[in-house]
Amino acid sequence: MTYFVAWVLGLGSLALLVLAIGHLLVALVLIIPTWRICTRAGFSGVLSLFHLVPFIGSLIVMAVLAFSPWPNGEASPQRR
């Protein structure tokens, strides 16, 4: 019985490790384009590092970009 419990606990820790690595890879893929979007909009590119915060980081970035006024204003027709 104790071997089964140890196996289940080991499997759980392996699953958490895989989830953590997967989250880190997805966050790193999202940081580069978000950094460029933030700098073009007039925000600091460091805002894109919120993607590293699990679960809520991407929502923070999207909320800031969606609901706050952009310091550089809207894109002109030439920039679109």
GIJOQUI-V509610 format. One record per pair of residues at least 4 apart in sequence whose ideal C-beta (glycine too) atoms are under 6 Angstrom apart, sorted by the first residue. I is the first residue (numbers start at 1). J is the second residue. Records with the same first field share a line. If there is no record, write none. Layout:
I=J / J
This chain:
23=54
27=51 / 52
30=34 / 51
31=35 / 48 / 51
34=48 / 61
35=45 / 48
38=43 / 45 / 47 / 48
39=45
41=70 / 72
42=70 / 71 / 72
43=47
50=57 / 60 / 61
51=57 / 58
53=57
62=66
63=67
64=68
75=79 / 80
